[in-house]
Amino acid sequence: MPKMKSKSSAKKRFKKTASGEFKRGQAYTSHILTKKTQKRKRNLRKKTLIDQSDKKSVSKMLPSA
């Protein structure tokens, strides 16, 4: 039987935590930053967990994680 392969795009975007959740980076950080406040930009730097509705699809993309 062939190897289970992970999606390369998902490997770059998600990391599994010790409790089994997946963490991800925030969106809206790449451009149009002048109108965003310093506080908003600072909070966007933090990682956050994926939603429970996406957990099944992300875990399928990362079978070995």
C-alpha positions, 0 to 999 in steps of 0.5 A: 500500500502506498504512503499516506502523504501530507498536503504541503500547503497544510504543512506550512500553515498548521501545527498540531499542539500537544492537546491535539488542536491545530494552531494557525496564523492570523489573516489580514497581516500582509497589506493595507496596514496603514489604516489598522491600529497598532493594537490590532496589528500586534494582536494579529501577530499571535497564533490562534486555534482553528475552528472545530468545523475545520478540524476534520478537514485539516487532520485529513490533510495532515495524516501523520500529524 
